[in-house]
Every structure is written in C-alpha cells, then in structure tokens.
Amino acid sequence: MAVMNESATLALNARAKRLAAESKTIYNLTAGELADDTPPYIQAAVAKTLEKNKYTPVAGLPELRQAIADHVNDYYGSRIGTNSSILDENGPIAAANVVVTAGAKPALYAALLSLVNPGDEVIVPVPAWVSYLDLIKLAGGKPVAVPLTAEYDLDVAAIKAAITPKTKAIIINSPHNPTGAVFSKQAVAKLAAVLKGSDIYVIADDIYTQLVFEDDFTPVPKAGFERLVIINGFSKSQALTGWRIGYLIADKSVAGAATALLSHITGNAPLPSQYAGLEAMKRHDQPPQATLDALLKRRELVSKGLKATGIKFHLPAGAFYFFLDLRDYTTNSADWCEQLLIETGVVLVPGEAFSTPGFARLSFVTDEKTLNRALVEIKRFAVKQPGRCSQAL
Ligand SMILES: Cc1ncc(COP(=O)(O)O)c(C=O)c1O
C-alpha cells in the first residue's frame, strides 16, 4: 500500500534483536515496552479462565466494559467534561461508551475511521508517536503536524492557527511518546477553551497515564473537552504489549461505528487478554510498585549519564523515554544513530521516526548495567562529533 510505512520503532527493535542474536554487543534502547514479565496476579487470574474459548460480544465482555467505565469515572472524576459528547444527560460514562480492542492501536484506528471522512484534517503535535500519521492517512485523512513548544508543551496558539473548516480531530498524548513530557494543565485548558463550541474532537491517547513520575500531572480528558475520545490499554501499565488489549471510550455514535468496523476485522479482542484487563481493573490499573520504583531509578541514572555526555535533553515526567536533542551535532539524526550503532552497538530511535529530525529517542526500560554501558558508549561517540568536543568533555 503506497501510503503506508512500517512502524520505524518496531523495525529498529527487530533489527537490534537480530544483531544481538548474531552475537554482536548491542545496547538496545529502542523498546516501547516494559522489560517486566506478565505480573503474577494477571498470570494467576487468567490461568483460571483457560477453559473459556467462545467469541465474546465484539465490544468486549460486559463485565470488562463495566469495569473500565467504573475505573474511568473514578480516575477522571466528574470533571471529564460536563458537556462531553460521551455523556448522556451529564451521567457517568457507561459500559456502552467502552469498546475493548486488540491493543490501543486498533482503538485509535477504529476511532479515526469512525470520525474522519476523506480529506478531513487531523492535527498532530510533533514530535509524534510513529503510528499517528500513518493511521490518519490510512483512514483517508490528512495529518497536520504542529510543533510542540521548545519545552515540549502544547503550542495552543499554533494549534489554533492550524484549525481549518476541514479539521476533524486533534490527537493529544500526555504523557507523551517520544518526549516523556506531560502537557501543562494551563495549555490543555487553553485548548479546551479554543475548541469550545466547535465540532472538533480531541482524541486523548492516555496509554502512559499510569506511568508518571511527577505530582504535577493532569490527564487531558479532565480539561472538559466537549467532543472527546479516550484511547487507553494495558500494554504499558501492565506490561501486556504482546497480549494485545486496549480500549476506546467515545460517544455512542463513535463507539457504535467502531464496533461495527471491528466486527468485520478483528471481532472481539483476545479472550484471555480481556480477563487480564479485568484483573488489572480490580487493581485500578495500577502498575506493580516495583516497576515504578525501577523506572524512577533508571530515569535518574540516565539523566546523570546524559549530563556527562553534553547532549541536551529535558527530564521526562512520564512514560519511559528521553528525547535527545542532537541538533548541536547533526540535522540528520538517522545517519547519526546509524553511525552510533555501527561504532558502539547502541541503538536509539532517530527523530525522523517521530517527524522530528535532529533528535533521538532513548528508552530507559532496560536494566541498569545495560544503561550504564550504553551511556559510556554514547559519551565516547558524542565527544568525537565535530563542533561539540570542547563542550562535551
Ligand atoms: C503513544 C502510544 N499510543 C498507542 C500505542 C499502542 O499501544 P498498543 O501496544 O496497546 O497497541 C503506543 C505503543 O507504543 C504508544 O506509544
């Protein structure tokens, strides 16, 4: 298909694994998933359901949809938007608003296909997670990239300027992949004010909301958007990337259209994975504390190590990525990352994958020994780069 590119992050991760299998010393910092195994509580709960094997309703097990609705009402509270199109008569979010999907990716795609008509525009702040632009194009829409501010916050004035009569939706992902930033409450509130009274949907990709390291975080849906779709799942919070389980929350027309679409392509999400989601919801989708503690420690370690390299970065407030500013070294970060891999075995995802050349994403999910060694290699490589030696040493 001419419009579509393979996910650059998945392709690089696969390449790094291939090189490691050939006994090359590889420090793979591309992973978009936790290194943890499936949490024991999920293994135990799902083991009890293995005799079950039948189709479920396309939108998911009724008890899971209800558990997600309960969780979401509790998590976002009444401020989800008294005028939100999701709510009937200002009631709480109901099971009927929830569609369970085989990962957050199909939730996003189904939402976009339900909302976007050919030629409609969808605004995406950049840098942006690899799949947004391709998913929008696949849905027949036109992605409109709007840069974040230098501090990685929403640039609401620029978003406002990018709105046209064709704008159908804006995708907001906070905590943000690839920068690890969380968008400020003020910027998100400003955006809600700009969109007030319009038909433009905010698609809040909340997949990293359970992985936040700072107190000052307000989930996007709390700003009170009138037209809202929430995307979420268990891939990041419960280390269930391979299980393929996510969900969308939307008004009944979008949820109905998404369900009709999914009925023809995936049918229901995998049954054992739905039971995994149900168990996660009993725990309010809290990640294991050991996971959060380990991530916090690794964030500190990488922050310290990167300072020693001289490479510029912002400390991530959530998710598990650092976004390295390589513009003092190169504008061609794909090339820079390729040389880094060849010379040192360290694999980063170049900013080109996120529509932002001159940067690279470093995932800090991996063990401390690997991170430490990789940081030594990055420093060794960076100090050899033209134009930076004296500052980096
Ligand atoms: C921002 C963002 N949204 C959605 C997804 C997709 O999640 P899933 O694996 O559940 O499809 C990812 C995965 O990397 C992501 O980073």
The ligand as an ORCA input file, in Angstrom:
! r2SCAN-3c Opt
* xyz 0 1
  C       1.527      6.810     22.347
  C       1.152      5.396     22.062
  N      -0.127      5.117     21.766
  C      -0.510      3.869     21.482
  C       0.384      2.816     21.495
  C      -0.087      1.450     21.116
  O      -0.292      0.583     22.184
  P      -0.710     -0.922     21.954
  O       0.531     -1.733     22.035
  O      -1.653     -1.222     23.092
  O      -1.377     -1.054     20.645
  C       1.722      3.058     21.806
  C       2.707      1.965     21.766
  O       3.886      2.152     21.619
  C       2.115      4.380     22.101
  O       3.381      4.679     22.414
*
